[in-house]
Amino acid sequence: IVMVTRSNEQKKLEKIYSENSNQLVLVYGARGCLKEDFIDNFCKGKNAFFYKCRNVSPEKQLQAFAHDIKNNLKAKSSIDSYDDCFKTISGIVTGKKIVVIDDFEYIVKKDDSFIKTLAKYKNQMFIILCSSSLSWINNDLDDLFSGEKDVIDVRLKLDEVGFLDVVRAFPKYSVEESVTVYGILGGVPSYLNRWNQSKSFKQNVCDNILDVNGFLFNEANEFL
């Protein structure tokens, strides 16, 4: 299995994290950027709490957030608000705390009080907001955060990976062969991770692009 790493972005995020002050970082990219793998890799060996938002009502969202805190952190106290959520995490997680909230747009679109909670706790823990909704980030995010413009300290966009990252991901290939793969798939991590370097180029193209069950067969339609 190919595992594409984002060496430049990882270094940037590690540098931000290593600074003395806590910050709130927005990590975002288009579908296929594999932000989850990127964040998982960054959080290894660190004190981190993860929550993946659901596309549900504000009430059910808060219940799910509280449930995950109680389940994963064995919290005993009552959690009735997002303020309680962050206060509980702060009281249980030791050392420098990381809170990762994936698909956070599902919260802030329906409950703007969450933004005020972020503003309150951003200096007490290292908060990472993640999203793959690129158009929403570009077109609507700033309007929602207009009342708290300084909440987000750093915006880290996960663009397509560079050619050197592709070369590192395919150690069995020559540079010329890596160029061919890069020419076919570009730098989309989810595409590159499906390419089997143990198979021939022809077989990969047949399996992944030409076969009706291949993961890239209908990919173009997804963007139309």
For each residue, the residues with C-beta under 8 A, 3 or more apart:
1: 193
2: 169 170 192 193 194 195 196 197
3: 37 169 193
4: 34 161 165 166 169 189 192 193
5: 10 41 165 168 169
6: 9 10 38 158 161 165 189
7: 10 11 164 165 168
8: 11 12 162
9: 6 12 13 38 156 158
10: 5 6 7 13 14 38 41 42
11: 7 8 14 15
12: 8 9 15 16 156
13: 9 10 16 17 25 27 42 156
14: 10 11 17 18 42
15: 11 12 18 19
16: 12 13 19 23 25 154
17: 13 14 42 46 96 98 126
18: 14 15
19: 15 16 23
20:
21: 123
22: 96 122 123 124 125 126 127
23: 16 19 122 126 127 153 154
24: 118 122 127 128 129 151 152 153 154
25: 13 16 126 127 128 129 152 153 154 155 156
26: 128 129 130 131 137 152 154 155 156
27: 13 35 38 39 128 129 130 131 156 158
28: 35 130 131 132 133 134 137 155 156 157 158
29: 33 35 132 134 157 158 159
30: 33 132 134
31: 132 134 190 222
32: 188 189 190 191
33: 29 30 38 132 158 159 188 189 190
34: 4 37 38 158 189 190 193
35: 27 28 29 38 39 102 130 131 132 158
36: 39 40 102 130
37: 3 34 40 41 189
38: 6 9 10 27 33 34 35 41 42 158
39: 27 35 36 42 43 50 100 102 128 130
40: 36 37 43 44
41: 5 10 37 38 44
42: 10 13 14 17 38 39 46
43: 39 40 46 48 50 98 100
44: 40 41
45:
46: 17 42 43 96 98
47: 93 94 95 96 97 98
48: 43 97 98 99 100
49: 69 72 73 89 93 97 98 99 100
50: 39 43 100 102
51: 64 65 68 69 99 100 101 102
52: 102 103
53: 61 101 102 103 104 105 106 107
54: 60 61 64 106
55: 106
56: 60 61 64 106
57: 60 61 110
58: 61 62 107 110 111
59: 62 63
60: 54 56 57 63 64
61: 53 54 56 57 58 64 65 106 107 110 111
62: 58 59 65 66 81 82 85 111
63: 59 60 66 67
64: 51 54 56 60 61 67 68
65: 51 61 62 68 69 79 82 85
66: 62 63 69 70 79 80 84 85
67: 63 64 70 71
68: 51 64 65 71 72
69: 49 51 65 66 72 73 75 79 85 88 89
70: 66 67 73 74 75 76 79
71: 67 68 74
72: 49 68 69
73: 49 69 70 88 89 92 93
74: 70 71 92
75: 69 70 79 88 92
76: 70
77: 84 88
78: 84
79: 65 66 69 70 75 84 85 88
80: 66 84
81: 62 84 85 117
82: 62 65 85 86 111 113 114 117
83: 86 87 117 120
84: 66 77 78 79 80 81 87 88
85: 62 65 66 69 79 81 82 88 89 117
86: 82 83 89 90 99 117 120 121 124 125
87: 83 84 90 91
88: 69 73 75 77 79 84 85 91 92
89: 49 69 73 85 86 92 93 97 99 125
90: 86 87 93 97 121 124 125
91: 87 88
92: 73 74 75 88 89
93: 47 49 73 89 90 97 125
94: 47 97
95: 47
96: 17 22 46 47 125 126
97: 47 48 49 89 90 93 94 124 125 126
98: 17 43 46 47 48 49 125 126 127 128
99: 48 49 51 86 89 125 126 127 128
100: 39 43 48 49 50 51 127 128 130
101: 51 53 104 107 127 128 129 130
102: 35 36 39 50 51 52 53 130 131
103: 52 53 106 130 131 132 133
104: 53 101 107 108 129 130 131
105: 53 108 109 131 133 136 137 141
106: 53 54 55 56 61 103 109 110
107: 53 58 61 101 104 110 111 114
108: 104 105 111 112 114 115 144 145
109: 105 106 144
110: 57 58 61 106 107
111: 58 61 62 82 107 108 114
112: 108 115 116 144 147
113: 82 116 117
114: 82 107 108 111 117 118
115: 108 112 118 119 144 145 147 148 151
116: 112 113 119 120 148
117: 81 82 83 85 86 113 114 120 121
118: 24 114 115 121 122 127 129 148 151
119: 115 116 122 148 150 151
120: 83 86 116 117
121: 86 90 117 118 124 125 127
122: 22 23 24 118 119 125 127 151 153
123: 21 22
124: 22 86 90 97 121
125: 22 86 89 90 93 96 97 98 99 121 122
126: 17 22 23 25 96 97 98 99
127: 22 23 24 25 98 99 100 101 118 121 122
128: 24 25 26 27 39 98 99 100 101
129: 24 25 26 27 101 104 118 152
130: 26 27 28 35 36 39 100 101 102 103 104
131: 26 27 28 35 102 103 104 105 134 136 137
132: 28 29 30 31 33 35 103
133: 28 103 105 136 137
134: 28 29 30 31 131 137 138
135: 138 139
136: 105 131 133 139 140 141
137: 26 28 105 131 133 134 140 141
138: 134 135 141
139: 135 136
140: 136 137 143 144
141: 105 136 137 138 144 145
142: 145 146 149
143: 140 146
144: 108 109 112 115 140 141
145: 108 115 141 142 148 149 151 152
146: 142 143 149
147: 112 115
148: 115 116 118 119 145 151
149: 142 145 146
150: 119 153
151: 24 115 118 119 122 145 148
152: 24 25 26 129 145 155
153: 23 24 25 122 150
154: 16 23 24 25 26
155: 25 26 28 152
156: 9 12 13 25 26 27 28
157: 28 29
158: 6 9 27 28 29 33 34 35 38
159: 29 33 187
160: 186 187 188 189
161: 4 6 165 166 187 189 192
162: 8 165 166 187
163: 166 167 178 179 182 187
164: 7 167 168
165: 4 5 6 7 161 162 168 169 187
166: 4 161 162 163 169 170 178 181 182 187 192
167: 163 164 170 173 175 178
168: 5 7 164 165 171
169: 2 3 4 5 165 166 192
170: 2 166 167 173 177 178 181 195 197
171: 168
172: 197 198
173: 167 170 177 178 181 197
174: 177 178
175: 167 178 179
176: 179 180
177: 170 173 174 180 181 201
178: 163 166 167 170 173 174 175 181 182
179: 163 175 176 182 183
180: 176 177 183 184 201
181: 166 170 173 177 178 184 185 192 195 201
182: 163 166 178 179 185 186 187
183: 179 180
184: 180 181 205
185: 181 182 188 191 192 195
186: 160 182 191
187: 159 160 161 162 163 165 166 182 192
188: 32 33 160 185 191 192
189: 4 6 32 33 34 37 160 161 192 193
190: 31 32 33 34 193 194
191: 32 185 186 188 194 195 215 216
192: 2 4 161 166 169 181 185 187 188 189 195
193: 1 2 3 4 34 189 190
194: 2 190 191 208 215 216
195: 2 170 181 185 191 192 204 208
196: 2 199 203 204 207
197: 2 170 172 173
198: 172
199: 196 203 204 207
200: 203 204
201: 177 180 181 204 205
202: 205 206
203: 196 199 200 206 207
204: 195 196 199 200 201 207 208
205: 184 201 202 208 209 210
206: 202 203 209 210 211 214
207: 196 199 203 204 210 211 214
208: 194 195 204 205 211 214 215 216 217
209: 205 206 214 216 217
210: 205 206 207 214 217
211: 206 207 208 214 217
212: 217
213: 217
214: 206 207 208 209 210 211 217
215: 191 194 208 219
216: 191 194 208 209 219
217: 208 209 210 211 212 213 214
218: 221 222
219: 215 216 222 223
220: 223 224
221: 218 224
222: 31 218 219
223: 219 220
224: 220 221
